[in-house]
Amino acid sequence: MSSKEVFDSDKQYVMNTYARQPLVLVRGEGIWVWDDQGKQYLDFVSGIAVNGLGHCHPRVVEAIREQAGVLMHTSNLYCTQLQPKLAKMLVESSAFDKVFFCNSGAEANEAAIKIARKYGKQKSPDKVEIITALLSFHGRTMGAITATGQEKYQKWFAPLVPGFKYVPYNDIEALEEAINENTCAVILEPVQGESGVHPATVEYLRFARTACDSDDALLIFDEIQTGLGRTGNLFAYEYYGVVPDIMTLAKTLGGGFPIGACLTRGEATNILQPGDHASTFGGNPLASAAAIAALSAIKKDGLVENAKVMGDYLQKELRKLPVEEVRGLGLMIGIQLNNPTAKAIGAACTENGLLVNPIGDSIIRLLPPLIVTNEDIDQAVEILKNAIQAAG
Ligand SMILES: Cc1ncc(COP(=O)(O)O)c(C=O)c1O
């Protein structure tokens, strides 16, 4: 099939929900991805933080191959050997006690929202309010778009889920004003990703913890993008020294295979009981095998440390470019441009063999895999520098 035939067929048969880049990708290995013309690209998007281990990590590929021939799916009516094994690995790697598995980030947040609602309702019928931040992103299901503090994602889909309040991010006073005894949860991303990479301040997250404790509300961190090494910590909450009651994960968790997770600790842990929540596919043997391999590889290969060292190096090199601001944590980086040239820069980078993620008119987001090297970074920064200079 020629590229044109692929684009035509995509247009004819696939629902028009994505503004596609003009590329047909056919193969990936490590940090590299190839299009159908045989051209190779340094992938600094990583499937929007999914391919944290790079493309087709050998241990993940091997685990999927092997498990696919043994047992792919049962039902959560039955125990399998791999789901509790993965849950144990996650619990032992974090501050959490138990895990609910699902298939995506939005679903992990739905689980968190339901836990929060039941937690509140058990205390008082009015304790159902959930506070979330403006410019956040939590996914596309109805609960998750309601939690997402961006009107552009909500406007066609009202009525939304009732009981949500929005506050400006990093604004301690606004959170103090909004939270009260009727709040059952506060949901925050430690670094807002989708709106252009905005890290929380340490004071803000510490205040959120204290405020939740005083009003007996659950603190939920959406670590779907920040989790599993992306920020140079296994989880971003470690960097902030603030432990939430619930943490949601997806993206890098399956090393490219779809799986999501909602982790709880303390009182949040035994809220859901049989019949309250479920997922047909959640944590099935194939997904669990992929995630066990991915998590083991992150640890064995020292990828969290690499993300920290390479994140510092990449940010240092980017700060030499003529841009307004470089912000981020580890390998989750937003470049605020001087001019509204993000799309032109994105296109020029693609042309020169580098995938980046333009956000709006003036931001470029970089999410290279955790395996990135100094050499990859030097090559990417050179391409970006030329693209920024050419865009003026
Ligand atoms: C912070 C955050 N939460 C939730 C989601 C939604 O995840 P999914 O697309 O897997 O539902 C995303 C996806 O980009 C995200 O970045």
The ligand as an SDF file (V2000), in Angstrom:
LIG
                    3D

 16 16  0  0  0  0  0  0  0  0999 V2000
   -2.0670   13.1410   32.8840 C   0  0  0  0  0  0  0  0  0  0  0  0
   -2.9530   12.2940   32.0100 C   0  0  0  0  0  0  0  0  0  0  0  0
   -4.0370   11.7410   32.5370 N   0  0  0  0  0  0  0  0  0  0  0  0
   -4.8580   10.9650   31.8010 C   0  0  0  0  0  0  0  0  0  0  0  0
   -4.6160   10.7320   30.4670 C   0  0  0  0  0  0  0  0  0  0  0  0
   -5.5570    9.8720   29.6670 C   0  0  0  0  0  0  0  0  0  0  0  0
   -4.9690    8.6550   29.3730 O   0  0  0  0  0  0  0  0  0  0  0  0
   -5.6170    7.6960   28.2450 P   0  0  0  0  0  0  0  0  0  0  0  0
   -5.5210    8.4150   26.9460 O   0  0  0  0  0  0  0  0  0  0  0  0
   -4.8020    6.4490   28.3370 O   0  0  0  0  0  0  0  0  0  0  0  0
   -7.0420    7.4750   28.6520 O   0  0  0  0  0  0  0  0  0  0  0  0
   -3.4860   11.3070   29.8710 C   0  0  0  0  0  0  0  0  0  0  0  0
   -3.2190   11.1050   28.4360 C   0  0  0  0  0  0  0  0  0  0  0  0
   -2.5290   11.8430   27.7840 O   0  0  0  0  0  0  0  0  0  0  0  0
   -2.6370   12.1180   30.6630 C   0  0  0  0  0  0  0  0  0  0  0  0
   -1.5450   12.6870   30.1390 O   0  0  0  0  0  0  0  0  0  0  0  0
  1  2  1  0
  2  3  1  0
  2 15  2  0
  3  4  2  0
  4  5  1  0
  5  6  1  0
  5 12  2  0
  6  7  1  0
  7  8  1  0
  8  9  2  0
  8 10  1  0
  8 11  1  0
 12 13  1  0
 12 15  1  0
 13 14  2  0
 15 16  1  0
M  END
$$$$
